């Protein structure tokens, strides 16, 4: 039976890989809706290839370019934030893949689960920002969330068929990024170009910088807490530079299950879309002789304090993880725009975590206000540093 699919963020790295998966699976999927930020050229290519029923572009000019190019064809074209939320809340699809970047992906996730649509979730920030709200709505509507992050897909697969009471700990692996062995004293000199050179994965700019600062691994700890229901003491991080073991679960009897594979996002994307079935793929096979040795290290929290901030935020709860996330969204954007140094990402993130007005049970309006606060906080901090 053909499944209908919407992809939010179809022109980004995860979105493009998802469409390659769809192409490989043939008639298993029908692409019903696509959304993008402003890449009108790539969106037009995807429209011609996959013939969706409707699309939405965040940027009004990009939406006009698509309308002008596709005029005369039967296609719904929406624009702006409202257009993307409209697509996210449609209930005429079987599954929605949220491949948006940053806190902007939170509300579309909530829209989809409120509409009763299962979500393949790449946007970890949805759960970091609003895990308590999302799980509450998910339980009310009965929808499922299928993890797309390679680490959480690995944990998901390791837990299959197991009694959760027999779990001793979840072990999230991380490559350590491009600065795993670089002296911390030189972090303020790191350039954007250096931060965007991930040793193993080809990803978008924001998540690549998050990987370099290891903020990404910290956010994944929070994501794992909400996805699988384990407390932070049972979620640990191990640095694994080869990125072959994507994560592990240790059980009370001492047994450890690990999920392995090449660092290729098409693999977890396909599993999320086809769960519980497994279909033949066309991707490269693993060559064990080429990937050895496999090594492991403890994460260096002095070198990468963002990991510590994530555990601190999860312990504090309430609005703390959201405050950390909105600060990070803005500091990474400012770093990519060359407004702050690499070392200032963690510095400002830590300040935002401690200085925001904490809310014990934030609702959606509280979280939207926090997004505005985060942008202002980072902007003000940068302005004050310039004036000093």
N, C-alpha and C positions, 0 to 999 in steps of 0.2 A: 504494500500500500504506500503510495506516494505521500510524504509528509510536506506540509507547507512551512516555509521558513522565512522569517524576517531577520535581517542583519543590520544592527546599528553600528555604524563605523565601518562600512564596507570597503572604503578606499584605504584604510590603514593596514598595518601589517597583519593583524589577526583577521580582519575582514577579507583581505585578499587571499590569505591561506584557507579561510573557510570556503571561499568560492572555488578554490582548487580542489578541495575535498568534495564539494558538491559535483564538480565536473567529473571527478574520478568515480563517483558513486552512480552516475548516470541518472536513471529515472527514479531513484530513491527519494529525491527531493525536488520540490518546486520552489523557486525563489519568488516570494510574493511581494516583499517590501525591502528596500534598501535605504539607508541614510548615510550621509557624509557631512563633513564640515564645509569645505569649500573647494574640493578638487573636482571641478565640473568636468574636466577632460576625462578623468578616469571613470567618473560616474557615467558619462555618456557611453564609454566603452562597455561598462558592465550592463547598462540598459540594453544595448544592442545584443549582447551575448546571452543575457539571462531573461530578458523580457518580463521584468517585474510588473505587478499591477499598479504599484505606486512607489514614489521615492520622496525623500525630504532632504533638503540641504540647509545647514545652519545659516550660511551666508546668502543674503538676498540676491546679490549680484550673480553668484554662482548658480542660484536657482533660475534666474532669468536666462543665463547662458544655456542651461539645459532646456528650458522651455523653447527658446529660439531654435535650438538644434533639433528638437524632437517634435516640432509643431506638426500637427496633422495626424500624429499617432495617438492611440488610446492609452494614455498614461496619466495618472494623478501625480502632480508635482506640488509638493508643499515646501514651505520655507520657514526659517527661523526656529527658535527653541520650541515654539508651540507646535510646529510641524513635526519635529522629531518626537515630542511627547505624544502627539496624535497617533503617529505610527506605532510607538511603543505600546500604546494602550489598545490597539486593535486585537479583537478576540477571534479573528478569522484565520489565525495561523496555529500550527501545532507547537511550534517552538520559536522562541526569540533568542538570537545570539547577541548579547550585549558586549560589543568590542569597543565601547567608548573609552576615553582616557580621562582619569581623574574623577573628582567628586561630581562632575557634570553627569556621570553615568548613574548616580544614585536614584534620581527621580524616575528615569525611564525603567529601571528595574522594578521599582515600586508600582509603576503604572501597569507593567506586564503582569505581575503576580496578582494585582487587584482585578485584572481582566480575566484571570484564570488561565494564563498561558505559562507553560513551562519555560524556564530560562536556562540557557547555556551561558554561564557567567564567566567572562574574561575580566570584566571591570571589578577588580577586587575592592576598589574604593566604595562600592555600594555597601558591602558588608562592614567595612571599616567604619563608614560613616553612620550606618543605620541598621546594623545587624539585628538589634532588638526589635525594631519595627518590622523589618523584612521577615524575620522568623515568625512574628505574631501574625502577619497577614498571610504568610505561606501556610501556617497551620489552619487558618480560617478558610482559605480557598482550596486547600488540598493540592496546590501545585508543587512541582519539584524544581530544585535548582541543581543543575549539573555543572560541576566545576570544570573550567577550561585551563586554568593555570596548570602547568605541567606538574608542579609539586602537589597540588591538591587533587589533581586527577590521579596521581600515584597513590596518595593516601586513600582516596576513595576506592581504588582497585584493591589495595592491600586489605582494606576492612571488609571487602565483600565476603559474605558468608560467615563472618566472625561475630562472636558475642562481645559487645563493646565493654562488658564488665571484665573481659580478659585482657584488655589493652593496658600496657604499662606506660608507654609514651609514644607520641608521634615524633618523628625525626624529619624535619624539613631540611633538605640539602640545598646548598647554594654554591655557586662557582667562586664566590669571593670577588668577582668583578675584576676590572683591569688594574686596580690599585691594591690588590691583596698583599703584595710584598713591598709596596712603595713606602718610603719614610713618611710618617705623619707630618713631620715638620715641613714637607714640601707640598702639602695638600692645597695651600692657598695659591700655589703656582699652577695648579692643574688647569689645562685649557678645555674648552668645550669639545674640541676635536679629540683630545685624549679621552675624555669621559664617554664619548660616543663610540669608542672602539671596544666593544664587548668581546672577550676572548672566544666565546662559544656561540652565543645566540644572535640572530638577526632580528631586532625588535625596533619599535618606534623610539623616538628621541626621549620621551618622558620616562618610559620604563627603563631605558638603557642608563639614563642618569641615576634613576632610583637604584638600579643594580650596582652602579659604581659606588654610591654612598651606602649601600646595603639597607637603605630605607625600605626598599622593596621586600627584603626578607623580614623586616620588622612588621610591615603591613600584612605579609603572608601569615605571620603568627596570629594576628588579630582575625584575619579571614578564616583560618583553620578553627579558631575558637568558635566562631558562629556557624561554620559549616558542619562541624562534627561534634560540637558540644563538650569539648574537653577544656579543663581549666589551663591557664598559662603554665602552671608548674609541670604539666604533662606534655607540653609542646616545646621541643628543643630544636636548635639549629646546629647543623654540622656543615662545615665548609668542605666541598667536594669539587676541586678545580676542574675535573674532566666533564662534569654535567652529564654523566651517563646514568647514574642512579638518581632518579628524580625525587624520591623521598622514600621513607621506610616507616614501618610500624613494629614496635617491639611489644611482645606479649608477656604476660605474667610468668609463663614457663621458661622465659629466656629466648624463645624463638623470635626471629626477626624476618619479616617479609619486606622485600624491596621490589620496587617497580623500576625496570631499566628500559632504555631505548636511546636512540640517537637524539641529540638536541634539535628536534624538529617539531614546531608547534602544530603541524598538521595531524600528528598522532593523537594528542589529547583533544583537539578540536573534533576529530572524527569520532572518538569514543563518546564525547558529550552529545554529539548529534545522533548517534546510532544506538545509544544505550537502551536496553541491555544487550543488544546484539553487537557482534563484531563482524565487519566486512573486510574483504581482501583489499589491501591498499597497494599503491604503486610506488611507495616511497623506498628510499635506499635501505637495504638490510644492514644490520650491525655486524661489524667485523671485529671479533674479540681480540684478535692478534694485533689490531691497529689501535685499540683503545687502552691497552694495559700500559703502565700499572694504574689502578684506581686508588687514589689517596684521599685521606680525610684529615681535617684539622679542626680545632676549636675556633669559633669566631673571635676576633680581637675587638672587644667592646670599646677599648680606648681609641683604637684607630677608626672604628665605625660606631660612634655613639648613637646613631639613629636606631640601632637595634635595641639599645637600652631604653630609649624613649618609648618605643612601641610597647615593651613589657610594662613600663611605668604607666602608660596610658591605659593598657588593658587592666592593670591592677586597680587604677583609680575608677575606671568605668565611666558611665554617664556620657557626657559630651567630650571627655578627654581624647578618645581616639579620633573623633571627628575634627577636633581642634588641631591635632597633630597632622591629620591628612590635609586639611585646607591650607595650613601653613606650608606643607611640603609641595602641594600643587603650585603655590605661588613662588616659593623659593626656587624650585626647579625651572619654572618659566623665566624668572629673573636671571638665573645662571645661564640658561640657553640664550637669553638676550644680552648676555655679557654685562649685566648690571651689578652682580655680586660674584664673589669668588666661590670656588667649590666648597671650601671649608665653612663659608657662611651659611650654606644650606643647613647643616646640622646645628650650627650656632643659633640661627633664627628659629628653626623648628623647635628646639628645646625651650627657647624663651616663650614661644606661643603656647606650648603645652602648659607651662607653669603660670602664665599671666592671663589666660582667658577666663571669663566668668563661667565657672563650672555649673552645669545643669545636671541634676541627678537622672531625670528621665526625659531627655529631649524629644519633642515631637518634630514633625516635618518642618513646621515653621521655624522652630528653634534652629534646626540644622541649616535651613536656607539663610537665616540671619547670620549664622556662624560662617558661612561661605563668604558673605560680604565682609564680616569682621576680619577674616583671615587675609583677604586682599588688602584691606586698609592697614592691618597690623604690619604686614611685610612692607608695604609702600612707605609707611611712616618710619619704620626702622631704617630703611635704606636712606630716606631723606635726612634723618638725624645723623647717620654715619657720614653722609656727604658734607654736612654743615660743620662737623667736628674738625 
